[in-house]
Amino acid sequence: MVVGEAVTYRIPAPAGGVQIETFIPWTFVKRGVKREVITPLDAPEAFREEAAAERQARKASQDSELVRALGLAHYWSQLLDAGKAKTLADIARLEAMNVVQVREILRLTLLAPDIIEAIVDARAPRRLTLEFLLRRSVPRDWEEQRRLVESLSSQSA
């Protein structure tokens, strides 16, 4: 989000010049690929609330250590698939980590696509954390994973 600043122009006049200051408060909001300019005075209250909720959700999903771990896991998986890394030990050496840690994080690639999407969109239950997934033996079956996530949702409600 970009917020507009005041702009001052000097316009020459026969009497030696007149200073004119024009200030238009505005907000530059990116909505997907579309960008909009919204003036705070004209913005409906619903838009302000929607924009605030969108910023909060984006911040929550971007700052999540679980999202970063998911990204790492898929990146490492690509390294292994492409043959750029032969073993988990190679990845552990590159990342200066323990092989066990690499293996645990790499297990995140086995999560169901809809669960990964919920994590990235910050719609997953709060109790579904990186620590929870690494500590627990998460089933490989996607239906069982969904039941586990649903049970976390019902416990936090």
N, C-alpha and C positions, 0 to 999 in steps of 0.2 A: 504494500500500500504506500502510495506517495501522496503527501499533503502539499498543497500549493503554498507559495510564499508571496508576500507583498512585492509589487513591482512599481518603481517610480520612474516616470518619464519626464524629461525636460522638453518643453515645446517652446520654440522661439516666438516672441511676440514683439510688436513695435515698442512697447513700454519697457523692454529689457528682459522679458522672459517671465513666464508663469510656471510655477511648479505644480504638477498634477500628480496626485498619488491615487492609484487604483488598487484596491485589494478585493480579490474574489476568492473566498475560501472554497477549496475544492478537495476532493479525494479521488485518487486514481486507483480503481479497484480492478484486479484481474480475476475474471470468472472463467476458468477453463482457458480457452484460447482467446476469448473475447475480453476486451478491456472497456471499462466504462468510467466516465468522469461524473462524479456525484457531488453536488454542492450540499454541504451539511444543512443549509437553511431549507433546501427543498426536499431533502431526503425523508421519505416516510419512516416512521418509527419502526415499522416491521423490517425495513431494509437494514437499519442500524443493528437491530437485534440479530438478524440473519448473518450480517457481515461479522459481527462479534463472535457468534457461534462458529462460523466457518474458520475464522482465524484461530480460535481456541482449539478446534478439532485438528487443524493442520499442524499447529504447534505441538499438540499432544502426540500426534502420530510421528512427527519428524524427530522428536526428542526421545522416543522410546528405545530403550536398549534392546528390546525384543525385535523391533523393526531392523535395527542395525545388525543384529545377529542373524536374522533371516536373510538379509542382503549378503552377508559374509558367507553363509551356508550355501546359497545358490551360486555365488561367485566361485567358491571352492569346488562345487560340483561341476561347474563349467570347466574349470582348470583340469579336473580329473578326466572329464569326458573328452576334452580336446587333446589330452596327452601332454599338456604343459607341465603337469605334476603327475608323477608316477604313483606315489603313495601318500598316505596321510602324514607320514613322517616328513616328506618333502614340504608339504603345506605347513606343518608345525615348525619346521626350520625357518621357512620364509616369514612366518608370522611371529616367531619367537615365543611359541606357545608349547604346551605339553600335547602329546598325541591324543591323550584321553580327552582334553578340552576340545580339540579339533573334532574328534569323533562325536562328542556330545552335541556340539553346535551343528555339525553336518546332519544329525538326525532330524533337524528342523525341516529339511527338504522333504521329509515323508509326511508332513502335515497336509490335510485335505485343502484343495485350492480355495474353497469358500471360507475356511478358517483363516488361511493366510490373508485373504482379502479383508476379512473382518478385523484382523490385527492391524493391517496397514491403514484401514479407514477409521481406526480407533472405535470400532463397534464391538470389539470383543469384551467379554467380562473383565472387570478389573483384576480379578484373581488369576487370570490367565497371564502370567508373567514369565519372563525368561527363566527365573529361578524355579518356578513351578514346573516348567516343561523339562528342564535339565535334571531336576531332582527325581521326577516321576518317570516311570516307564510308560511312555505314551504308546498306545496300541498302534499297529500299522494299518489296521482296518479303518477306513475313513468313517464308516457309520459309528463305530465304537468311539472314535475321536469326537464326532459330533455329539454323541450322548454325554461324553465327558465334559465338553464345553457347555452343553445345556444344563448339566448338573451344577456347574460352577455358576451359571446365570441364576438358577433357582436358589442357590445358597446365599447369593449376595442380595437377593430381592427381599 
